[in-house]
Amino acid sequence: MTRLRAQCPCIIFDSSREALVAGLKASPWLVKPNRRELEIWAGKPLPKLEDVGGSRSRPA
């Protein structure tokens, strides 16, 4: 993804599990996770829309 950015700076990334975590390290322009993928990444359930919005930064 890092090499591709030189040709196309607006990379949209859609993945899950380990690939999602690895891909986020390359700082894509847009990430399109579903709620379950966000829950795995955040390490907690996200039952309400407000919870999803509050998960923009990963917990320590």
Secondary structure as GFF3:
##gff-version 3
##sequence-region A 1 60
A	DSSP	three_ten_helix	4	6	.	.	.	ID=ss1
A	DSSP	beta_strand	12	13	.	.	.	ID=ss2
A	DSSP	alpha_helix	17	24	.	.	.	ID=ss3
A	DSSP	beta_strand	30	31	.	.	.	ID=ss4
A	DSSP	alpha_helix	35	42	.	.	.	ID=ss5
A	DSSP	alpha_helix	49	53	.	.	.	ID=ss6
###
